[in-house]
Amino acid sequence: MDKRLDFYFDRGMSTPLKLPRVEEPSILEQLRADLVVGPEEIQLWNHSVCEHHYLKNANLVGEQLRYVVTYQGQPVALLGWSAASFHLKEREKWLRWSNLQRRARLTLLAQNSRFVVLADRTQWPNLASRSLALVCQRLSADWQQAYGHPIAAAESFVDSQLFRGTAYKANGWELLGQTDGFGRVAEDFYTQHDRPKQLWVKSLAADAPALLSAEVLPEDWRAYEKPCCGISCAHLPSLFDLFRGLTDRRKGQGKRHRLATIYAIIACAKLSGISGGYRAIYLYARSLSKPQRRALHCWINPRTGEYEVPSETSFFRALKLVSVEQVQAIIDPWLDEKLGPVSPGEQVAIDGKTLNHSGVHLVSAIRVRAQRCVGVKAVADKSNEITAVRQLIDRPDLEGCLVEMDALNTQDETVQKLLHQKGADYIVSIKDNQPTLMTTAQTLLAQGVPPSGGHD
């Protein structure tokens, strides 16, 4: 950094900088935007931002760049850029991208988090917009140099109680609306601060909404897409091999996608935290890069030469072809190999849930400490959860385990099967829907044991 900049930051001027009395175009033509690099220079930049910015802090999150705009070596503006917000309702509408696309492409956005004009704004009203333009012109290239990927669009928040966003408007930014006035104070906790902000956005690449919402990014952008799959291409073939043993009962005619490919994609989606059913898995599959598709042995379209992923109906059919037991027989040994075998006698929780929008009721058993699935059973039509639980506990080895169930499964036949057939202990709840059992427990159990009393 220039020694004059170092001197300015070091003395920490609190009054606006007075520029020479010359024509404004002459000032604007001589403005220069430079990156602030090096720990000492960054510390000085932070100090000056803390002094002059209304938030009184220079906190930037994630990937970040700092700029100083100078006139004849004297700083006139400071701009700080950081990672974009994880989710903004109005921004998502503007970009028209899906949740999966947002997760894969969010790194292609940046946020102007700090903007300080050090000169007298009344003296040079166009200095802010010119400084912003200079930085925007080089931002994507600088980001590419620093972090290995370009920037397609930028966002910024403006406190409308203090500013009007004139510099952004003059620089071609678009006002999307106001935020709801909530600020994050913890990872998943927000409080209302009664200071809604204006949300401004700008395309740095040509038509950023069309680019970022495209089903497949253009070739020159595709390499920068962050795959939702957290598994590297080097490990995907072994995942494909894991499912080679599945029995494929489909006819050969018209069959495009290998069953192992379909199930490997499903496994990748779930390992990557994708929730939902066939549609969510299909959208996830579409986000896979060409190297990932190649590693998973996706079908090659002979007309285009491109690797194509299975359709939504392909996932639907494939999941109906293979039973839960078949998949579990493959997954359990693999989990034992990767994570080690589960401890004997571990606590197992059994519960039933109805899937949203489907009406499908599933009963599942989970090893509490290892967070490993013991088994899943669908409740058959014209049946109930009690029957499904009894069928579920037939399959796994539960010897020495402590099995916990809710009051619905406080049934003689169920607990006898656990005790005498599976060699397991149990914890069940007693509620008022079983008044005889409740009365018996209150009579026989010691006074210090619930539900007899004294449960403080």
CORVENHU-V219593 format. One record per backbone hydrogen bond with DSSP energy under -0.5 kcal/mol. NH is the residue of the N-H (numbers start at 1). CO is the residue of the C=O. E is the energy in kcal/mol with one decimal. If there is no record, write none. Layout:
# CORVENHU-V219593
nh & co & e
NH & CO & E
NH & CO & E
This chain:
# CORVENHU-V219593
nh & co & e
5 & 2 & -0.5
6 & 2 & -2.2
7 & 3 & -2.5
8 & 4 & -2.1
9 & 5 & -2.8
10 & 6 & -2.3
11 & 7 & -1.8
12 & 8 & -1.2
13 & 8 & -0.6
17 & 118 & -3.3
19 & 17 & -0.7
22 & 20 & -2.1
26 & 23 & -0.7
27 & 23 & -1.3
28 & 24 & -2.7
29 & 25 & -2.1
30 & 26 & -0.9
30 & 27 & -0.8
31 & 28 & -1.0
32 & 70 & -2.0
34 & 68 & -2.4
36 & 66 & -2.8
37 & 35 & -0.7
42 & 38 & -2.4
43 & 39 & -2.1
44 & 40 & -2.0
45 & 41 & -2.5
46 & 42 & -2.8
47 & 43 & -2.1
48 & 44 & -2.1
49 & 45 & -2.4
50 & 46 & -2.6
51 & 47 & -1.4
52 & 48 & -2.1
53 & 49 & -3.0
56 & 53 & -1.4
65 & 81 & -1.9
67 & 79 & -2.8
68 & 34 & -2.4
69 & 77 & -3.0
70 & 32 & -2.9
71 & 74 & -2.7
72 & 30 & -0.6
74 & 71 & -1.9
76 & 69 & -3.6
77 & 69 & -1.5
78 & 116 & -2.8
79 & 67 & -1.8
80 & 114 & -2.7
81 & 65 & -3.1
82 & 111 & -2.5
83 & 61 & -2.2
84 & 109 & -0.7
92 & 88 & -2.7
93 & 89 & -1.7
94 & 90 & -2.0
95 & 91 & -2.5
96 & 92 & -1.8
97 & 92 & -0.7
102 & 98 & -2.6
103 & 99 & -2.2
104 & 100 & -2.0
105 & 101 & -2.1
106 & 102 & -1.4
108 & 105 & -2.0
109 & 106 & -1.8
110 & 153 & -1.6
111 & 82 & -3.0
112 & 155 & -2.9
113 & 80 & -1.4
113 & 111 & -1.3
114 & 80 & -1.8
116 & 78 & -3.0
118 & 76 & -2.4
118 & 116 & -0.6
119 & 76 & -1.2
120 & 17 & -1.5
121 & 119 & -0.6
123 & 120 & -0.6
124 & 120 & -1.8
127 & 124 & -1.5
130 & 126 & -2.0
131 & 127 & -2.4
132 & 128 & -2.4
133 & 129 & -2.1
134 & 130 & -2.3
135 & 131 & -1.9
136 & 132 & -2.4
137 & 133 & -1.9
138 & 134 & -0.8
138 & 135 & -0.8
139 & 135 & -1.4
140 & 136 & -0.6
142 & 138 & -2.5
143 & 139 & -2.5
144 & 140 & -2.2
145 & 141 & -2.0
146 & 142 & -2.2
147 & 143 & -3.4
148 & 143 & -0.5
148 & 144 & -1.6
149 & 143 & -0.7
152 & 108 & -3.3
153 & 108 & -1.3
154 & 202 & -2.6
155 & 110 & -1.9
156 & 200 & -2.0
157 & 112 & -0.5
158 & 198 & -2.1
160 & 158 & -0.9
160 & 196 & -0.7
162 & 159 & -1.8
163 & 159 & -2.8
169 & 165 & -2.3
170 & 166 & -2.7
171 & 167 & -1.1
172 & 169 & -1.4
173 & 168 & -2.8
174 & 201 & -3.5
176 & 174 & -0.6
176 & 199 & -3.1
177 & 199 & -0.8
179 & 197 & -2.7
183 & 191 & -3.0
185 & 189 & -2.4
186 & 189 & -1.4
189 & 186 & -0.8
191 & 183 & -2.5
193 & 181 & -2.5
194 & 181 & -1.0
198 & 158 & -3.4
199 & 177 & -2.8
200 & 156 & -2.8
200 & 198 & -0.6
201 & 174 & -2.3
202 & 154 & -2.2
204 & 152 & -2.4
204 & 202 & -0.5
205 & 152 & -2.4
208 & 205 & -0.7
211 & 207 & -2.1
212 & 208 & -3.1
213 & 209 & -1.4
214 & 211 & -0.9
221 & 218 & -2.0
222 & 218 & -1.9
223 & 219 & -0.6
224 & 221 & -1.7
225 & 222 & -1.3
226 & 104 & -2.8
227 & 225 & -0.8
235 & 232 & -1.4
236 & 232 & -0.9
237 & 233 & -0.7
239 & 235 & -1.2
240 & 236 & -2.3
241 & 237 & -2.5
242 & 238 & -1.3
243 & 239 & -0.8
243 & 240 & -1.0
244 & 241 & -1.3
246 & 243 & -1.5
248 & 246 & -0.5
249 & 247 & -0.7
255 & 252 & -1.6
256 & 254 & -0.6
262 & 258 & -2.0
263 & 259 & -2.4
264 & 260 & -2.1
265 & 261 & -2.1
266 & 262 & -2.1
267 & 263 & -2.4
268 & 264 & -2.3
269 & 265 & -2.5
270 & 266 & -2.2
271 & 267 & -2.7
272 & 268 & -1.6
273 & 270 & -1.4
274 & 269 & -2.6
275 & 273 & -0.5
281 & 277 & -2.2
282 & 278 & -2.5
283 & 279 & -2.5
284 & 280 & -2.1
285 & 281 & -2.6
286 & 282 & -1.9
287 & 283 & -0.8
287 & 284 & -1.0
288 & 285 & -1.4
293 & 289 & -2.6
294 & 290 & -2.4
295 & 291 & -2.3
296 & 292 & -1.6
297 & 294 & -1.5
298 & 293 & -2.4
299 & 308 & -0.7
301 & 299 & -0.6
301 & 306 & -2.7
302 & 300 & -0.5
305 & 301 & -3.3
308 & 299 & -3.2
315 & 311 & -1.6
316 & 312 & -1.9
317 & 313 & -2.6
318 & 314 & -2.4
319 & 315 & -2.2
320 & 316 & -0.9
321 & 317 & -1.1
322 & 318 & -1.1
327 & 323 & -1.8
328 & 324 & -2.8
329 & 325 & -2.1
330 & 326 & -0.9
330 & 327 & -0.8
331 & 327 & -2.8
332 & 328 & -2.5
334 & 330 & -1.1
335 & 331 & -2.7
336 & 332 & -2.5
337 & 333 & -2.0
338 & 334 & -2.3
339 & 335 & -3.4
340 & 335 & -0.6
340 & 336 & -1.3
345 & 399 & -0.6
346 & 343 & -1.0
348 & 402 & -2.6
349 & 366 & -2.7
350 & 404 & -2.6
351 & 364 & -2.1
353 & 362 & -2.6
355 & 353 & -0.5
355 & 360 & -3.0
358 & 355 & -1.3
359 & 355 & -1.3
362 & 353 & -2.9
362 & 360 & -0.5
363 & 377 & -3.0
364 & 351 & -2.7
365 & 375 & -2.5
366 & 349 & -2.5
367 & 372 & -3.2
368 & 347 & -2.2
368 & 366 & -0.7
371 & 367 & -1.9
372 & 367 & -0.8
374 & 365 & -3.4
375 & 365 & -1.3
377 & 363 & -2.8
379 & 361 & -3.1
380 & 378 & -0.6
383 & 380 & -1.4
388 & 384 & -1.7
389 & 385 & -2.5
390 & 386 & -1.7
391 & 387 & -1.9
392 & 388 & -2.3
393 & 389 & -2.3
394 & 391 & -0.6
395 & 392 & -1.3
396 & 392 & -0.8
398 & 396 & -0.8
400 & 423 & -2.9
401 & 398 & -2.4
402 & 346 & -0.6
403 & 401 & -0.7
403 & 425 & -2.7
404 & 348 & -3.1
405 & 427 & -2.2
409 & 406 & -1.4
410 & 407 & -1.7
411 & 409 & -2.1
415 & 411 & -2.4
416 & 412 & -2.4
417 & 413 & -1.8
418 & 414 & -1.9
419 & 415 & -2.5
420 & 416 & -3.0
421 & 416 & -0.6
421 & 417 & -1.5
422 & 417 & -1.8
424 & 418 & -3.0
425 & 401 & -2.7
427 & 403 & -2.6
434 & 431 & -1.8
438 & 434 & -2.3
439 & 435 & -2.4
440 & 436 & -2.3
441 & 437 & -2.5
442 & 438 & -2.3
443 & 439 & -1.6
444 & 440 & -2.7
445 & 441 & -2.5
449 & 446 & -2.1
450 & 448 & -0.5
452 & 449 & -2.2
